[in-house]
């Protein structure tokens, strides 16, 4: 199976596709996919889930995925690696620890196919944040990377909230307080 590589720490694309031309692939990066218009089927690890307007999918690294497009679909793809969240300065350690924890949760929750957002308000927040990223990316300025990083952090916080509050999230517990497994 082909593994797609990310060469930039962050990329965003808005595309209208009539068909999915890639065979099922795996990524070396996280990918957040927003369905802006129309419907079809998403496949992740050979499990299928119908998508529609507003569906949101998180594709963690090394998970096989593809889309079966029934009607021409407008997608927004946000691709990011851990390098996107690398920072220098006072808060660097805190932010790197936060991303390590976020990456662990995003990579290891009990991933079932389908939409990961539970509430309509969170869905609207993410939709608005993605629109802001698209606008900032198209009107790129010297301070755009910092703003986009901040918006992505907000998106990830909403995703983490939905994952940790869902039935698909299981926290490993150990009565001896040994955190080696978690790390």
C-alpha positions in Angstrom: 0.0 0.0 0.0 1.2 3.5 -0.9 2.1 5.9 2.0 1.7 9.5 1.2 4.4 11.8 2.7 3.8 15.4 3.9 6.7 17.7 2.9 5.3 20.7 4.6 4.2 20.9 8.3 0.8 22.2 7.2 -1.2 22.2 4.0 -4.8 23.1 3.2 -6.7 22.4 0.0 -10.3 23.0 -1.0 -11.2 20.7 -4.0 -14.3 19.7 -5.9 -13.9 16.1 -7.0 -16.0 14.0 -9.3 -14.2 10.8 -8.4 -11.5 9.6 -6.0 -8.5 8.9 -8.2 -6.2 7.6 -5.6 -6.4 4.0 -4.6 -6.7 3.5 -0.8 -3.6 5.2 0.7 -2.0 5.7 4.1 -0.5 9.0 5.2 2.5 9.9 7.4 0.5 12.9 8.7 -2.8 13.7 10.3 -5.5 14.8 7.9 -8.8 16.5 8.8 -11.4 16.2 6.0 -14.5 18.4 5.9 -17.2 17.7 3.4 -18.6 21.0 2.3 -21.1 19.8 -0.3 -22.7 16.6 -1.5 -22.4 13.0 -0.5 -20.8 9.6 -0.9 -19.0 7.0 1.3 -15.8 7.3 3.3 -13.7 4.2 3.8 -11.2 3.9 6.7 -9.4 0.7 7.4 -12.0 -1.0 5.1 -15.0 0.2 7.2 -17.5 2.3 5.3 -19.5 5.3 6.4 -21.8 7.6 4.4 -20.8 11.2 4.3 -22.9 14.3 3.7 -22.7 18.1 3.9 -20.8 19.1 7.1 -19.3 15.6 7.8 -15.9 15.8 9.4 -13.3 13.0 9.4 -10.0 12.6 11.1 -7.5 10.4 9.3 -4.6 9.6 11.6 -1.3 8.6 10.2 -1.0 5.1 8.8 -4.7 4.4 8.5 -5.9 3.2 5.1 -8.5 5.5 3.6 -10.4 6.4 0.5 -13.7 8.0 -0.6 -16.4 6.7 -2.9 -17.9 9.8 -4.5 -21.5 9.5 -5.5 -22.0 13.1 -6.5 -19.4 15.7 -7.2 -18.1 16.6 -3.7 -16.4 19.7 -2.3 -13.8 18.7 0.2 -11.5 20.7 2.4 -8.3 18.8 3.4 -6.2 20.0 6.3 -2.9 18.1 6.5 -0.5 18.6 9.4 2.4 17.0 11.1 3.8 17.3 14.6 6.4 19.8 13.1 3.6 22.3 12.6 3.3 22.6 16.3 7.0 23.0 17.1 7.6 26.3 18.8 10.6 28.1 20.2 10.5 30.4 23.2 8.9 30.4 26.7 5.9 28.3 26.1 7.6 25.8 23.8 7.8 23.0 26.4 4.1 23.4 27.3 2.9 23.5 23.8 5.1 20.5 22.8 3.7 18.5 25.7 0.1 19.5 24.8 0.7 18.3 21.2 2.3 15.0 22.4 -0.9 14.3 24.4 -3.1 15.5 21.6 -1.3 13.3 19.0 -1.6 10.3 21.4 -5.3 10.8 21.8 -5.9 11.4 18.1 -3.8 8.4 17.0 -5.0 5.9 19.6 -8.7 6.4 20.3 -10.9 3.5 19.3 -11.4 4.8 15.8 -14.7 3.8 14.3 -15.5 5.0 10.8 -17.6 8.1 10.5 -18.0 11.6 11.7 -16.2 12.4 14.9 -18.2 15.5 15.9 -21.1 14.9 18.3 -22.7 18.3 18.7 -24.0 20.8 16.2 -22.4 23.7 18.0 -18.9 22.1 17.8 -19.5 21.4 14.1 -20.3 25.0 13.5 -17.2 26.1 15.4 -15.0 23.9 13.4 -16.6 24.9 10.1 -16.1 28.6 11.0 -12.4 27.9 12.1 -11.7 26.1 8.8 -13.3 29.0 6.8 -11.0 31.4 8.7 -8.0 29.2 7.8 -9.0 29.1 4.2 -9.4 32.9 4.1 -6.1 33.5 5.9 -4.3 31.1 3.6 -5.6 32.9 0.5 -4.7 36.3 2.0 -1.3 35.2 3.2 0.7 37.7 5.2 3.8 37.6 7.4 1.8 36.8 10.6 -0.4 34.2 8.9 1.5 31.1 10.2 1.0 32.1 13.8 -2.7 32.8 13.2 -3.3 29.6 11.3 -1.5 27.6 14.1 -3.7 29.2 16.7 -6.8 28.3 14.6 -5.6 24.7 14.2 -5.0 24.4 17.9 -8.6 25.5 18.5 -9.8 22.9 16.0 -7.8 20.2 17.7 -9.1 21.2 21.2 -12.7 20.7 19.8 -11.8 17.4 18.3 -10.1 16.2 21.5 -13.2 17.3 23.5 -15.4 15.2 21.2 -13.1 12.2 21.2 -12.7 12.2 25.0 -16.4 12.6 25.6 -17.4 9.8 23.1 -18.0 6.2 23.9 -15.1 5.3 21.6 -12.5 6.8 23.9 -11.0 4.5 26.5 -8.4 5.7 29.0 -5.9 3.2 30.1 -5.8 3.0 33.9 -3.1 1.5 36.1 -3.4 1.3 39.8 0.4 1.6 40.3 0.5 5.0 38.5 3.0 3.7 36.0 2.9 6.1 33.1 5.3 4.2 30.8 2.4 2.8 28.7 0.8 6.1 28.3 4.1 7.7 27.2 
